[in-house]
Amino acid sequence: MTELDGALVRRKLASITRDLSDLERVRDLSLAEYREDRFRKKAVERLLQEAIEAAVDANLHLLRAAGHPAPSDYFASFVALGRAGVVSGELAESLAPAAGLRNRLVHEYDEIDDRKVLEAVGRAIRDLSAYVEAVESHLEREGV
């Protein structure tokens, strides 16, 4: 079992918070406005990817520290975190599909659908903000 490193997890939470703050700038753009600027689109994709990866990194550390086996994939890391009681099951189920978005952005499995990316911004802001709060509460309960 790995010792729970609160500083490591809080660095991940801070990274997520910074990314979400930057994503707020595009939250209310229309699809046409979003598509106007390729640099903005790429920045949004990268910010989403980074935020999701930071959450997965935190998930894996939190699960290891609690003595849980490593999940089979990123999706499962969110579900396992919900089962471990770090975040609610409802939040875990809402966050888990973000792993698929991250994979599409990183590996470009399919052509990236701008509409889905822009919709993901609002979900990320909502769900990852709740995630940050839940994980911080967990760290406080654990005394780290």
C-alpha positions in Angstrom: 0.0 0.0 0.0 1.3 3.5 -0.9 1.2 6.3 1.7 -1.4 8.9 0.8 0.5 12.0 -0.5 -1.8 14.9 0.0 0.7 17.3 -1.6 0.8 15.3 -4.8 -3.0 15.0 -5.0 -3.4 18.8 -4.3 -1.0 19.6 -7.1 -3.2 17.6 -9.4 -6.3 19.4 -8.1 -4.6 22.7 -8.6 -3.8 21.8 -12.2 -7.5 20.8 -12.8 -8.6 24.1 -11.3 -6.3 26.1 -13.5 -7.5 24.2 -16.6 -11.1 24.7 -15.7 -10.6 28.4 -15.1 -9.1 28.7 -18.6 -12.0 26.6 -20.1 -14.5 29.1 -18.6 -13.5 31.5 -21.4 -15.0 29.3 -24.1 -17.9 27.8 -22.2 -20.5 30.1 -23.8 -19.2 30.2 -27.3 -21.4 29.1 -30.1 -20.1 26.2 -32.3 -19.4 28.7 -35.1 -17.4 30.9 -32.8 -15.5 27.9 -31.4 -14.6 26.8 -34.9 -13.4 30.2 -36.0 -10.0 29.8 -34.3 -7.9 26.6 -34.8 -5.5 27.7 -32.0 -8.4 28.1 -29.6 -9.8 24.7 -30.5 -6.4 23.0 -30.0 -6.0 24.8 -26.7 -9.4 23.7 -25.5 -8.7 20.1 -26.5 -5.3 20.2 -24.6 -6.9 21.8 -21.5 -9.6 19.1 -21.4 -6.9 16.4 -21.9 -4.7 17.8 -19.1 -7.6 18.2 -16.7 -8.8 14.6 -17.3 -5.3 13.2 -17.0 -4.7 15.1 -13.7 -7.9 13.6 -12.3 -6.9 10.1 -13.4 -3.4 10.5 -11.9 -5.1 11.6 -8.6 -7.5 8.6 -8.9 -4.7 6.1 -9.3 -2.8 7.5 -6.3 -5.9 7.7 -4.1 -6.8 4.1 -4.9 -3.3 2.8 -4.3 -3.1 4.6 -1.0 -6.4 3.0 0.1 -5.1 -0.4 -0.9 -7.4 -0.9 -3.9 -6.1 -2.8 -6.9 -5.1 -0.8 -10.0 -8.2 -0.3 -12.3 -8.1 -1.8 -15.7 -8.3 1.6 -17.5 -9.0 5.3 -17.0 -12.8 4.9 -17.1 -12.6 2.3 -14.4 -10.5 4.6 -12.2 -13.4 7.0 -11.8 -15.8 4.1 -11.1 -13.4 2.6 -8.5 -13.0 6.0 -6.9 -16.8 6.2 -6.5 -16.9 2.7 -5.1 -14.1 3.6 -2.6 -16.3 6.5 -1.4 -13.9 9.3 -2.3 -16.5 10.8 -4.7 -20.2 9.9 -5.0 -21.2 7.1 -7.3 -23.2 9.5 -9.3 -20.3 11.8 -9.8 -18.0 8.9 -10.7 -20.5 7.7 -13.3 -20.7 11.2 -14.8 -16.9 11.6 -14.9 -16.0 8.1 -16.2 -16.9 8.9 -19.9 -14.3 11.7 -19.8 -11.7 9.0 -20.1 -13.0 8.2 -23.6 -12.9 11.8 -24.6 -9.3 12.0 -23.4 -8.4 8.9 -25.5 -10.0 10.4 -28.6 -8.2 13.7 -28.1 -4.8 12.0 -27.5 -4.9 9.2 -30.0 -7.3 10.8 -32.6 -9.1 7.5 -33.0 -11.8 9.2 -35.0 -12.1 12.7 -36.4 -12.7 15.0 -33.4 -16.3 16.3 -33.3 -16.1 20.0 -32.4 -19.6 20.0 -31.1 -18.9 17.2 -28.6 -15.7 18.9 -27.5 -17.5 22.1 -26.9 -20.3 20.3 -25.0 -17.6 18.5 -22.9 -16.3 21.9 -21.7 -19.5 22.5 -19.7 -19.6 19.0 -18.4 -15.9 19.2 -17.4 -16.4 22.5 -15.6 -19.4 21.1 -13.7 -18.1 17.6 -13.0 -14.4 18.3 -12.4 -15.2 21.2 -10.1 -17.3 18.8 -8.0 -14.5 16.2 -8.2 -12.0 18.8 -6.9 -14.3 19.6 -4.0 -15.0 15.9 -3.2 -11.3 14.9 -3.3 -10.3 17.9 -1.2 -12.9 16.9 1.4 -11.6 13.3 1.3 -8.0 14.6 2.0 -9.3 16.7 4.9 -11.1 13.6 6.3 -7.9 11.6 6.0 -6.0 14.4 7.8 -3.5 15.1 5.0 
